[in-house]
């Protein structure tokens, strides 16, 4: 498999020839193969409007963004459906965070904090509960069918 970063742009495949008309024709053929060919001008106008709306949206985001500066140990709560991003870490220190979301019990976490932190956090503590260590679904029928509740990978009354 070839490295995607080494892939030539589609229009770069056109051969520079002695004829400008031949070169233009080859560019048009390559653009059409990539899906940039329309039977009339309305497709071109639609594509220009699509690209322009993306530029306008980016300008609006930049004009309305609010930077939040937090001290070490600060906690930030926000609706994760809010458009957001992390800024560049300009310090020489690592920036660590835990991105925790509270949701309905049937929607499971994306990263298994119980597996990641099993040697660092007491599974039975309230922190263990907050990190989802009380709601780990069994990975097999053997894990599900245990002889005592203490051996379960999940605890009762979690949702």
N, C-alpha and C positions, 0 to 999 in steps of 0.2 A: 504494500500500500504506500502511495506517495505521501510525502509530508504536505499537508494543506497550506502551510506557510510558504512553500516553494511553488505553489500553483500560480501559473501566469493568469493575469486577468484575461477575460474572454476576448476583448478587443485587441489585446497585445498579440494575438495570434495572426492578425492581418499582416500580410507581407507588403513592405514598402516597395512599390514598383515604380517604374518610370512614369506611369500614367496616373495622374491624380484621380481621374474618373474611375480607373480600375481599382484603385485603393479605396475610394469612397464606396464603390459597389461591394467590395469585399467586407468593409466595415458594416454596411447595411445588412449583408447576408449573415454575418456573425451576430449582430444585434437581434435580428429576427429569430435566429436559433435560440437566443437567450430569452425570448418572449417580449422583445421590445419592437414589435411590428404591429401596426393597427391598420384596419382597412380605411379609416378616415381620420380626420383631424381631431375628432372628439376623444379618441383614446389617448392621443398625445396630451390634450388639454387636461384630461382626468389624471394622467400620471404626473403632470406638472403641478396640479392642485394638490395631489397626495403628498408629493415631496415638500411643497410649500407649507402645507399644514403641519408636517413634522418639524420643519424649521421654526415655525411660529410657536408650536407647543414647547420646543426647547427654549426659545427666548422667554416665553411666559414662565417656565419653571425657573430659569435663572433670575428673572426679575422679581419673583415672589418667594424664592427660597429663604429659609430662616436657618441660620447656623446655630446649633446648640453646643455650647462649650460646657463640659462637665469636669468636675474635679475627680481624682481617683476615689473610688468607692461610691460615687453618686449612682443613683438608680433613675432610669428614665422609663416612664410608662407612656405608651401611645397606642393608638389603634393601628395594627399592622397593615390594615387596608389603605392607610395613608401612604401616598407616594413618598418614599424615603430612600436615602442612601448613606453610606458611611464615607466620611471625608478622608483625605490622605493623612496618614500618620507622619507628621513632620519631625517627631522626636526620635531619638535614638533608642527609646525604650519600646518593648513590645506592647501592643494594645490588645488586651484580652476582654472578652465579653461573653455573657451567656444570653442567648436570644430565647427567652421562654415565652410560650404562648399558652393561654388558658382557653380551652375549647370544649366541645361536647366530648364525652368519654369515648364514643365510637371513632373519633378522628384521632389517630395515634401520632405520636411525635415522629419527626423525621430522622433525628439522630438519637441513638439509644444512649442516653445519659447513664442509665443503670450499668450498661456494659463498659462505658467509657470511664466511669467514676467508681466502679465497684470496690476498688481497694482504697479509696480516698474518703468515701462518705458512708456513714452507718445507714444501711438500707432501712432500718426500722425507725430512724429519726424523722422529725418533722421535715428536715431538709431533704431526706430521702424521699418522703412523700411528695414534696414540692417538685423535685426533679423527676418524678414519674416512676420511682422505684417500687411503688406499691401497685402499679398498674401494668406490669410487664406481662404481655400475653405469653402463654407457654409456647415453646418452639416445636414441641412434639407431643404425641399422645402420652409418652412416658412422663414428661414434665407435668402434663395435665392430671394424670391419674396417680396422685401421690397419696400416701397413707395418713398424712396429717396436714392440717392447714398451714402449719409453720414452714412446710417444705414447698408450698405453692410459690410460683413466680409472681402472683398477684394477690392482693389482699381484698377482703370483702368491703362492701360499702364505699366503693370508689366512684359512684356515679349512678 
